[in-house]
Structures are given as C-alpha cells and as structure tokens.
Amino acid sequence: MSFDWDDDFNAPIAGPSFVDRARNAPEDDDFPIADDFGGGRAGILAQDVAEDTPFQQLIRHWLNERHAPDILPGQELLLGRLLDHIRKQSNDVELLRADPDSSEEEHFRIMLVQTEIERVKFVIRSYIRTRLHKIEKYARHIATTPEIHERLSKAELDHAKRYAKTVEYHFTQSVLQSLPPEQRKLDEDVAFMPPMIPAPDKLRPVFAHALVDCPPMRLPDGSATEMQKGQISLTPYHVVEHLLLRGEVALV
Amino acid sequence: MALPPSLRTSVTPPELELVASEQLVEIIPLVSMERTAFISGAYGPLRPPTKCKMPLWMASNLKLKKKCHIVPPTWLNVEFLQDRLTQETTLPSFSEMPFRFAEIAKILLDVAPDDLQNPEKLRTLLKDIREARQAKSREGLSKLDPNELILQNLCAMEINEIRPFFVRGMAVLTQLTREPPPVEPMDET
C-alpha cells in the first residue's frame, strides 16, 4: 500500500496545529501526513490503509512468533521503520509540549499520539522478548546450526553464541570438570533419552489461518490437502512451515 | 528480559484485545479535531456530527472522555445475534462470526453500553452463543487426529481458549503414531 498523499503537503496552512508542525519536520516517506478537508474520501482511504500498515504487519509477525515453536526470520527492516516512526512522533510530541500556548484540543491529540506510541512499543517489546526467549532456550542448537543464522539479526546471533558459550562454561566450571572425562560431554546422543541439545519441536501442533488459497501441503500420514482462504486448521508445525515463511498462512 | 513464563505457551486475552482494538469502527464525534497523523495512518478530521472511522482503541478513548458516540458494528444487535443463536443451536456447524467478535463486543459493552440498543439482552445473547459454540468445540475434540483438524469459522478468542488442551492432545496423538511408519512397509511387502 503506498501513501499517495504527497499533494496535500502543499495545501495552505490553516494555523498552528499538530499537523502543520509535523509537516515542517524532516522528510519521511512512510509517514502519511495529510490535511484532508474533503471528509468522505478520508474515511475510505483510512480504512484501506489500516488493512496492511507496517504496524499491522508487525502484529502478524508478533503473533506468528508467539505461536511458532521454531524461531522465524527476524523482521529487521520493518522494526527499523517503526522505530524511526516512533522516534519521529515522540519528537513532534516533545516540540508541541514545549509550546505554552497550545489549545486543549492540541493536548488531546498529543495524548492520543502518545497512547499509540505506547501501543506500538508494547508490541515491539513483546516481539523482541519472544525471540529472546527462543534464542536463549535454543542457544546451543542455534550456535551449531548454520541454517538458522540467517534468520537472526547480527545482535541476536552474537547473543545466541555468547549465551551458549557462557552456559557451557558455567556447566564445566560448576560440575562437569569434577566428573570422569567420559561423562563430561554436553552433546551426547543416547538412545531413548531426550537430546542434550534442545531443538525446536516442529511436530508441535499450531493453529494456522490461511490468508490466501494455499498450494497443496503434505500431512504427516502422507496424504495431501489444500487450505482455502480463511480456513483455520490445527496441524503440526512442520506441515505449514513453508506456507508460514511465504506469508500465505498466519498463526492464530 | 526474555518473555515471562506465563506468556510463553499462548497469547493472553488482553493481548488479543489489543490486536482487535486496531480494527476500525465508525464514530459520531462530539468534538472537532483536525486530521492527525498516526503511526497506523491519518485519522480525522472530526467534524460533528459527520461520521468518521478510526481504530477501536482511539474510539474507546474518546468515548471514555465523552467526546464521541460509537456506531456499533452491523453484527452487534439483537436481531443478528438472535438469528446466529438459532443457527448455533439448530445446525451442527459453527456459524459465521467476525474473527474477533468476542473482543470487540466486550470492549463495546464495557465502554459504550449507552450506544448499543438493549445491552443487557446483547450480553445474554453473546453468552448463549459462546456456550453453544463451546459445546461444539468440546465435541470437536473427539475428531482430533494427528494430521489435521479443520476448524471452520472458529474465532480468535475461542481458539485461544481451546489451544492448550487441543495442542497437548494432538501432540500426544502424534507421539503415539510416530513409531509405526518404519514397521508398515514391512507388513505390506
């Protein structure tokens, strides 16, 4: 969805208002500022835009991350965009607050803008913390599996490696070094025992909601099935994993 | 700083409410406000009594300060819900409801009961619908198999409610059926 409201930037300025001051702020492509007095058109546009704004996308990625057993590709670009946006809105709020002769209406708008900033911040925080939880839980698996590395940001990957190393160091220092050498390993594969390196359980069932008509997928018993748009299925994660990565289903 | 343990297995109802609050509702403003740029788009201008669309969280914020009336969505009225309840109790399948109806109905009943006609009746109807649907999801548990369970027309809150039990149940079934495959080809040959 593109924000095609650039024309409105040149509209005559009615008086000091939040919008006007936001307008004088440095350029920012993804920041739709429009002062539309046409009425009707605004409502229709706003509805269309609200369908898939960066924030809506983040909410989807956040819910996916919360429900998926495995760690999903990080959304660094999207996060960067939203963080820039938050910074910009906060700056505008600061500017307006410093202004002593702002009206009551102005205060009210500042309050709404701040409320929204807090809502977006909450989702961003929860998204990052969900990833952090998975990174720490599967740190040693991540450190030893190069395929996962590209799904993490540089900071996340560094943290995973450092965390894995610290945990191993701690185990060695506190217990393992006093055990006989043959019992010191942290990556043994013993039959009928859970693996020593915990890995995401891709067999865990998830609720998948098809956003579009999906191509056929293979169920654990070998049969094939297709999800129609809007269909909700409870199925093991590995069945829908590729659809999820392509954004054709969302976890709910 | 990782996610607290209580939130690790599933999202919570308040979080679902936050997600649902991003949906747009129509309001009749009682104050005027210039068009304002938000992160999720620009909303306004508010010109009483011209109707305007905005996210539900903003509308309930305005409503709590008595600065607007919220126009209830087309499905939140006695006739519609009565009709759905009849479907729910006579047909075996789930009837079609907006995906986040439970959250939205709760917010509106909490914040703007005076904008709804007959809120008490609405409350009772929503509760009856919820119970009828709950009974159906419990029945659906018997259809659980390790491959796939299609849940047509189930809503966000209902999914969240059945999640722990269904996920656990299906995981156990998967474990039970995981062993056979290596044996089967031998039986067939």
Interface residues (C-beta under 8 A of the other chain):
Chain A: W5 A14 S17 F18 V19 A22 F31 P32 I33 A34 D35 D36 F37 G39 A42 G43 A46 Q47 V49 A50 T53 P54 F55 Q56 I59 L63 R66 H67 L82 H85 I86 Q89 E105 F108 R109 L112 V113 T115 E116 I117 R119 V120 F122 V123 S126 R129 T130 L132 H133 E136 L203 R204 P205 V206 F207 L219 P220 D221 S223 T225 Q231 I232 S233 L234 T235 P236 V239 V252
Chain B: M1 A2 L3 L7 R8 S10 V11 E15 L18 V19 S21 E22 Q23 L24 V31 S32 M33 E34 R35 T36 A37 F38 I39 S40 G41 A42 Y43 G44 P45 R47 T50 K51 C52 K53 M54 P55 W57 M58 N61 K65 K67 L144 P146 N147 E148 L149 I150 L151 Q152 L154 A156 I159 R163 F166 V167 M170 A171 T174 T177 R178
